[in-house]
Amino acid sequence: MNAQVEVVALGARTPVGLSAESSAAAVRAGISRYAEYPFINARGEPLVVAADRLLEPKLEGRERLVPMVESVLEEIEAKLGHKVLYVGSLRVLLALPETRPGFSESDAKWVADSLAARFRTKTSSARVEIAGRGHAGAIQAVEHVLRECSESRDNLFLVVGVDSYHHTETFTWLERGRRFKQPGIRSGFTPGEGAGCLVLMSAGLRRHLQLPQLAVVRGACTAQEQLLRDSETGSFGAAMTQAVQGVVKGLDLSREGVDTLYADINGERYRSEEWGFVALRAPPIWKSPGYKSPSDCWGDVGAAFGVLGSILAVRSFARGYAQGPRALVMAGSDHGLRGVMLLQAPQMS
C-alpha cells in the first residue's frame, strides 16, 4: 500500500506577493503586476512584464533566482522552525528553467550549487538535486516524492520551483520567436518570474512531528509530448491526456470528479489548443471545462508554476473558497514534458 503524502507548509515569492498567503490572496483578488520594464524592443518601446518588485532590473537570469528562493526558504524556516527542517534527513528537489538563451546548463548547476552551499550552513544532512525542468518540472519532482514515500523512505522533502525570464538574451529570443506579448503579436505571453516551495512528507512522519495537514497529494503523473510547438500540426494533447488519466486512475469518477483546474495556459495558441483536445479526450474527469490561469496576474512563471499553482489550490482549501475538495494542477514544458498533480482538501483524507 502506498504511503499517503501530505503538504505541511508553503512558501512563495511572486510579482504579486512576498509570501504564499499574500500571493494567493492577490491572485484571488485579480491583482496584476504587469508594468513597463527597462528593456526596449525593436520598435523602441519599453516591454511589459511581471517583475519582482524588490529585485533590481540590472540583475539578470540566474542572479534573480537565488534571492527569490532564499526568501521562500526563510518563509518555510519561520513556519516550521529549524528543529523540524534540519534535524533529520532533508531532500531538496529543484525545478529549474529549461536550457534557453539567457539560461544555460552551467547556470542551472550554479543555482543548485548556490542553494546547496546555503543548506550546508544549516545542516549536513540536506541533499539538493535538480529534479525537473520547465513548467512541469515541479510536478515531476512531486512524482519522485510519491515514489520514494511508497518505498517507506520517511524523508522531509522540499519541492522548490523557480524561474525568471528577465534576461536580455531571453527577451530577444522570445521576440524573435514572436512569443513575447506585445502589439502585433496575437499569440504571445507576458514574461513573469517567481519562486515557490511545497514541504511534503508521509502522513506518518507528519503525525510524528505534529505538523498541520494542509492538503493530500492524491497523485502526480508526467508524460512526454512528441508534437512540440514547432510541429506542423500543433499538439493534439496526447501526452497531457495521458498524464491526466494517470493521475486520476485511483478515483471513483462517479463521485470524485475534479472541481478546479489550475493551468499554466498563458495566451499562446499552442497551449490553448492543446487544452481543448485534453478537455475533449477526458470529459468524465471534469465537473466543469473551465480553468484558472494565474498568468493574468503574475505573468508566465515558468518552472515555478507547478509549485505556485499548487499553492493556489492549497490556500483555497484553507480559506474555504475552493469550489470543491479536489484540484488539478496542469503544466507543460517547452521541451515536451507534461505534468498533472491532484491535490485534495485535508478534511477529505
MIDO-955018 format. One line per 8 residues: their letters; for each residue x, y, z of C-alpha. Coordinates in pm, whole numbers. Layout:
a> X,Y,Z | ...
// end
This chain:
mnaqvevv> 0,0,0 | 137,340,-98 | 210,588,181 | -7,899,184 | 193,1213,102 | 80,1539,257 | 155,1910,224 | 262,2060,558
algartpv> 395,2406,466 | 406,2654,179 | 634,2935,71 | 617,3171,-226 | 758,3489,-373 | 590,3631,-681 | 534,3967,-850 | 204,3994,-660
glsaessa> 316,3881,-312 | 612,3807,-90 | 461,3500,79 | 236,3209,-8 | -60,3368,164 | -24,3715,9 | 43,3574,-339 | -267,3354,-329
aavragis> -482,3638,-191 | -363,3872,-467 | -440,3619,-741 | -784,3556,-595 | -846,3932,-597 | -731,3953,-960 | -440,4186,-885 | -197,4214,-1174
ryaeypfi> 163,4337,-1156 | 219,4394,-1526 | 439,4700,-1575 | 692,4850,-1814 | 1042,4712,-1774 | 1364,4894,-1868 | 1421,4695,-2186 | 1349,4846,-2527
nargeplv> 1207,4633,-2808 | 1287,4658,-3180 | 1035,4943,-3222 | 1198,5147,-2948 | 921,5083,-2697 | 957,4951,-2340 | 838,4595,-2282 | 568,4498,-2034
vaadrlle> 648,4216,-1792 | 556,4098,-1441 | 859,4150,-1218 | 958,4100,-855 | 934,4449,-710 | 1229,4405,-473 | 1485,4293,-733 | 1688,4547,-927
pklegrer> 1634,4534,-1306 | 2012,4517,-1353 | 2004,4163,-1210 | 1956,3912,-1490 | 1879,3543,-1527 | 2033,3318,-1265 | 2121,3615,-1042 | 1748,3671,-988
lvpmvesv> 1667,3310,-898 | 1873,3265,-583 | 1737,3565,-385 | 1381,3459,-465 | 1445,3104,-344 | 1624,3228,-33 | 1318,3440,51 | 1095,3133,14
leeieakl> 1323,2919,232 | 1323,3186,503 | 942,3175,496 | 949,2797,537 | 1200,2823,823 | 977,3075,1000 | 675,2846,966 | 832,2513,1061
ghkvlyvg> 1136,2609,1265 | 1494,2489,1233 | 1436,2188,1460 | 1184,2039,1219 | 1369,2126,898 | 1726,2048,987 | 1724,1763,1241 | 1651,1464,1015
slrvllal> 1710,1374,654 | 1619,1657,415 | 1573,1627,39 | 1554,1945,-171 | 1418,1882,-520 | 1461,2174,-759 | 1257,2259,-1068 | 1463,2500,-1278
petrpgfs> 1423,2663,-1622 | 1493,2460,-1930 | 1802,2548,-2130 | 1738,2858,-2342 | 1918,3180,-2437 | 1990,3351,-2107 | 1989,3027,-1905 | 2243,2753,-1970
esdakwva> 2319,2416,-1815 | 2603,2581,-1624 | 2353,2836,-1491 | 2133,2551,-1363 | 2433,2393,-1188 | 2530,2732,-1042 | 2184,2779,-891 | 2182,2427,-745
dslaarfr> 2534,2470,-605 | 2445,2808,-452 | 2145,2661,-272 | 2342,2356,-160 | 2601,2591,-7 | 2323,2769,183 | 2195,2440,324 | 2545,2337,432
tktssarv> 2542,2631,675 | 2227,2485,835 | 2274,2108,830 | 2496,1832,699 | 2201,1606,611 | 2045,1809,325 | 2068,1675,-29 | 1998,1922,-312
eiagrgha> 1927,1797,-664 | 1771,1917,-988 | 1460,1701,-1025 | 1275,1869,-1311 | 1296,2139,-1576 | 1044,2384,-1716 | 677,2440,-1633 | 609,2074,-1547
gaiqaveh> 938,2023,-1364 | 798,2061,-1012 | 527,1806,-1086 | 797,1564,-1196 | 968,1631,-862 | 645,1553,-672 | 613,1232,-874 | 959,1144,-741
vlrecses> 846,1217,-382 | 545,989,-419 | 767,709,-547 | 1014,744,-259 | 742,760,7 | 583,444,-137 | 916,275,-61 | 883,382,306
rdnlflvv> 1154,647,291 | 1046,890,561 | 1235,1197,446 | 1124,1556,464 | 1102,1690,108 | 1121,2048,-14 | 996,2078,-372 | 1121,2416,-495
gvdsyhht> 1032,2571,-830 | 1190,2895,-952 | 1217,3080,-1282 | 1268,3422,-1436 | 1257,3523,-1800 | 1421,3856,-1717 | 1742,3840,-1915 | 1838,4038,-2226
etftwler> 1910,3724,-2428 | 1584,3561,-2319 | 1377,3867,-2411 | 1545,3882,-2752 | 1484,3510,-2807 | 1115,3546,-2720 | 1081,3847,-2952 | 1247,3661,-3240
grrfkqpg> 1007,3371,-3194 | 708,3610,-3175 | 628,3472,-2830 | 660,3797,-2634 | 317,3953,-2594 | 316,4300,-2749 | 127,4493,-3019 | 111,4297,-3344
irsgftpg> 167,3955,-3179 | -159,3768,-3126 | -25,3453,-2961 | 235,3571,-2712 | 275,3573,-2336 | 386,3819,-2070 | 710,3703,-1905 | 698,3671,-1528
egagclvl> 910,3528,-1251 | 870,3372,-911 | 963,3101,-667 | 765,2860,-454 | 814,2571,-215 | 596,2278,-110 | 702,2092,205 | 595,1730,165
msaglrrh> 618,1422,383 | 441,1097,456 | 133,1105,678 | 315,902,941 | 607,1144,966 | 368,1440,969 | 179,1293,1264 | 507,1213,1444
lqlpqlav> 622,1575,1407 | 273,1706,1495 | 255,1929,1189 | -61,2060,1021 | -208,1874,726 | -271,2138,458 | -355,1903,170 | -313,1547,49
vrgactaq> -129,1470,-274 | -356,1215,-439 | -125,1171,-735 | 125,1316,-980 | 194,1195,-1331 | 413,1307,-1621 | 436,1216,-1989 | 641,1331,-2287
eqllrdse> 473,1516,-2574 | 623,1445,-2917 | 441,1718,-3112 | 612,2033,-2990 | 528,2392,-3076 | 736,2380,-3395 | 540,2081,-3531 | 332,2139,-3843
tgsfgaam> 13,2013,-3679 | 49,2152,-3328 | -25,1934,-3028 | -328,1705,-3011 | -289,1681,-2633 | -184,1314,-2631 | 79,1342,-2355 | -123,1576,-2135
tqavqgvv> -424,1346,-2168 | -202,1053,-2067 | -84,1246,-1760 | -440,1344,-1664 | -567,989,-1698 | -272,859,-1499 | -324,1095,-1208 | -696,1019,-1167
kgldlsre> -653,644,-1208 | -744,572,-846 | -1051,797,-833 | -1410,687,-843 | -1511,942,-1107 | -1880,893,-1039 | -1830,1082,-714 | -1470,1212,-718
gvdtlyad> -1451,1440,-1019 | -1208,1731,-1042 | -1358,2051,-902 | -1095,2306,-1005 | -816,2316,-1262 | -512,2543,-1230 | -331,2564,-1564 | -17,2734,-1689
ingeryrs> -200,2843,-2006 | -50,3182,-2089 | -213,3311,-2408 | -9,3109,-2655 | -229,2938,-2911 | -31,2613,-2900 | -110,2554,-2530 | -473,2669,-2556
eewgfval> -539,2430,-2843 | -369,2151,-2653 | -605,2206,-2359 | -903,2191,-2595 | -802,1842,-2707 | -741,1729,-2349 | -1085,1854,-2241 | -1247,1657,-2524
rappiwks> -1047,1339,-2462 | -1118,1316,-2087 | -1468,1462,-2029 | -1577,1239,-1734 | -1293,1381,-1522 | -1404,1744,-1519 | -1701,1884,-1333 | -1654,2193,-1549
pgykspsd> -1435,2261,-1856 | -1327,2596,-1711 | -981,2658,-1569 | -796,2917,-1364 | -499,3080,-1534 | -299,3295,-1288 | -62,3415,-1562 | -303,3708,-1594
cwgdvgaa> -172,3824,-1257 | 193,3722,-1228 | 283,3651,-1591 | 425,3323,-1714 | 628,3197,-1416 | 787,2904,-1600 | 938,2636,-1377 | 781,2794,-1068
fgvlgsil> 430,2717,-1189 | 389,2361,-1062 | 452,2478,-706 | 276,2815,-730 | -33,2663,-891 | -44,2408,-609 | -18,2685,-351 | -329,2849,-500
avrsfarg> -517,2523,-457 | -398,2462,-101 | -480,2817,8 | -829,2782,-142 | -879,2480,84 | -751,2667,388 | -962,2978,329 | -1279,2792,239
yaqgpral> -1336,2934,-110 | -1244,2620,-306 | -1513,2503,-547 | -1474,2152,-409 | -1228,1920,-235 | -1020,1822,-540 | -795,2044,-751 | -581,1956,-1051
vmagsdhg> -260,2142,-1137 | -160,2107,-1503 | 161,2227,-1671 | 357,2178,-1991 | 726,2246,-2051 | 855,2378,-2383 | 1063,2066,-2443 | 758,1841,-2416
lrgvmllq> 731,1734,-2052 | 367,1734,-1944 | 269,1709,-1578 | -50,1684,-1375 | -88,1679,-996 | -405,1610,-797 | -449,1775,-457 | -724,1702,-208
apqms> -852,1908,81 | -735,1776,420 | -1084,1719,560 | -1137,1452,290 | -849,1228,399
// end
